[in-house]
Amino acid sequence: MDLGIAGRKAIVCASSRGLGRACAEALAAAGCEVVINGRSREAVEAAVAKLRQSTGAKVTGVAADVGNPDGQKALLAACPEPDILINNNSGPPFRDFRELSREQMLDGVVANMVAAIELTQKVIDPMIRAKFGRIVNITSGTVKMPLVGLDLSSGARAGLTAFLAGVARSVAASNVTINFMLPGAFDTDRLRSNIEANAKKQGVSYDAAATLRINSIPAKRFGETAEFGAACAFLCSAHAGFITGQNILIDGGAYPGTF
């Protein structure tokens, strides 16, 4: 399917690896000019080279922390008026909520809620003027089905969801959409890190903990990052203008609810 976004400009935050990288690759394959981002310059440069080779697209790398103003300035200097913004950032590690300090809680809220709102503030008006804009926020399946130990991540991402839900309705008439992708267990470094932490806590092997997690998923497997990227690219497409303010849960059926 032609997604109708060839030539569009996209910023994909936290995209040197994992789900962000998969989204960047899918958008580049659809013909977008893509700015990718990560904190490690070496990782960003390696990702840029691979994406250029695999897609032939124009790909620019920005090594920066999107959680701070300087990092956001660097992203927008590389792409001042993006047509597409993918908000994404790494979440806090597993931790008992009793152990969280005030500083850690504030850092988590800034990283997983405030940064996405700030970037949205900066790009929304040019999108409205252009009568085209796609903003996708990568949150987490824990927004709907919280996991003990990821309370800070769940809370901050749920806050982002509620904050931007109203904004989405206010800009829909301008063909600007804001949606949320809620990943479940995808085969990423973060998932492996979380499984390792759980295994240590439970006193079992990594393989045993991973098998237990897989068995809790009706699909009986972890998600592949490419499937997540493809879903993201569709939400950014010309065909998805009537989808806005929605939480798209992609978790292999793990969430047991109907709504």
N, C-alpha and C positions, 0 to 999 in steps of 0.2 A: 504494500500500500504506500502510495506517495503521501507523506504526511503534510505536504503543503507548507513546509517551513524552510525550504532551501534558501540560503542567503540571510536568514534571520541570525541575529547575534544573541549569544547565550553566555551567561555567567553561571558556572556550577561550583558552588562552594565545597570545600573539603573533598576534592575529587581526584587526588593523586592515587587513591586506592579505594577498594571497597565499593559500596553502593553508589557513592558519588562518581567514582571513576566509570562505573557501568552506565550511569545516566549521561555523562559527558560523551562516552563512546557512541551511545545510541543517537544522541543529538548530532554529533559530528557525522555519523553515517547517514543521517537524514539531510545533510547538506548545510547544517548550521556552522557559523563561525563561533568557536567555543573558547572561552577563557576558563582554564582550570586552575585549581588552587590547592595548596597544602602548606604546611608549616616548614617542611624540609625542602630546601632548594634542590637538593640532589634528587629527591623523590619526584618533585614536580617536573624537573627537566627530563627525567627518565620516562615519566608518563606522557609528556608532550611528544617526545620522539616516537613512542610506540603508537600513540593515537594518530599522529601524522602518517605514519607508515601504514596503519591498518585501515584508515578511512580516506586519506588524501585531502582531508579538510584543513582549513586554516585553524590552527590551535595555538593559543598563547598561554604561557604559564605565569602565574603570580605566586611567589612564595610569601605568604603572609598569614597572620592569625585573623580570621574574620570576626573574632569576638572583640577586637579593639578598633578604635576609630582609624588609626593609621593603616591597618590591614584593609579596612573597607575602602579607604581612599585609594589604596593601590589597586584594588579590584576595579573600581570605577574609573580610574585613570586609564586602565587598559581597555575598558569598554564603558564609555560614559552613559550611553542610553541603550541598555540591553532590551531586546524584545522578550527575552526569557530569563528568569532568575530561578535557580534551584537553590533553596536555602538548606544547608546541611552543616552539621558540626558534630564532632565527637562528643559522646556523653560521658558523664562521670562513671568511674568504675564501681563494681559491686561494693557496697559498704552498708553496714548496719546503720539505720537512721540515727541511732543514739550517739554514734561516733562523729556525726557531721558537725563541724564548727560553723559558726555564722559566716565566716569568710568563704568556706567551701560551698555553703548554700547559695550565697550571693554569686559566686563564680559560676555555679551551675545554671542559675537563672539567666545570667548574662549570656553564657555560651549557647544555651538551648532555647532561649526565648527572646531576650532583648536584641541580640545581634540580628536575628531574622527580621524583627520588626524594624530595626534601624535601616537595614538594607531595603526593605519594602518601602519605607518612607522616601528613600532616595530615588527609587526607580519608578514609582507608581504614576507620577504626573506625566512624564514623557510617554509612558505606555498609553495613558488616557488620551493624550493629544494625537498619538499615532493610530488610535482605534485598534490597537492590538497589543496584548500583553499576556504572558503566561507565567504565573508564579506557582511553583510547587515547593512545598515544605516537607522535607523528609523528617518525620517524627519517629514514632515507634508503635508497635502493636501494644506496648504496655500502657499507652494512653487509654485503651479500652479494657485491657486485661493486665493490671499491674503485677509486677514481679517483686517479691520481697528482696530488698537489697538494691533495687534500682529506683527507689522512691523519689530521689531528687531528679533523676532523668525523667521519670513519668510525670512528676508534678510540673516541671518547667515546660515540657512539651505540651502537656494538657493546657497550660496557661497560654502558650502560643496559639494553640488551636482555637480557644475561646476568643482570644483577642482579635485574630484575623477573620473569624467567621463573619462578624458584622461588616468588616472592611470589604470582604468579598462581595457582599450584596450591594455595597455602595458603588462599586465600580463595574458591575456586571454589564450595565447598559453600554459601556464603552468597549465591549469585547475584550475586557481584561478579566482573567479568571485567576482565582486563588484556591488551590486545593492542597490536600495533605495526603501523603503516602505513609502508611503505617506498616513497616516491615516486621515480619515475624523472624523466624530463625533462618537467616541467610548465611551461606558459607563465607564468612568474612573474618578478618583478624579479630574484630571485636567479639564476634560470637565465640571464637576459639578461646579468647581471653576469659570470657564469662564462664565458659564450661570448665576451664582450668581452675578458676576461682571456686566454683561450686564443687568440683572434685576434691579440692583441698579441704574445703569446709566439711564435706561429708565423709572424708577419709576413704575415698575410693579412687580408682584409676581414672585417667582422662577418658579412655575408651568406654569405660562403664558409664561415666557421666554423659558422654556423647550419645551412647545408645539409649539411655534413659530419656534424653531430650528428644531424640528422633521418634521414639515410641509414643511420645505424647502428641505427635503431629499426625493427623489423619492421613496426610500424603505420604507418611513414612520416609521422609527425606528432608534434607535442608534445601532451602531455595537456592537457585543459581542466580548470581548477580546479573547476568545478561537478561533474565526474565524481568527483573526489577527495572533495568534500564529501558527495556522496550515499553513497559507500562508507563514509565515517566515520559518517554518521548511522545506517546500517544496523547497524554494529558496536555502536552505542549503543542500539539498539532493544530492545524486549521480546522480539524474535524471535531474538536473538543470544546468549542466555544459555548456549549449549552451545559457544560459540567462545571459547576463552581461551588465553593464552600463545602466540598465533600471530603470525607475521610475514606480513603481507599485502602482497605485492609488486605495485605498480601501475606498470608501466613500459613498456607497449606491446609486451612480449615481448623487451625488450632483454637481460634476463638469460638466458644460453643454457642454464642447467641445468634438470634435471627436478625437483630437490628444492630 
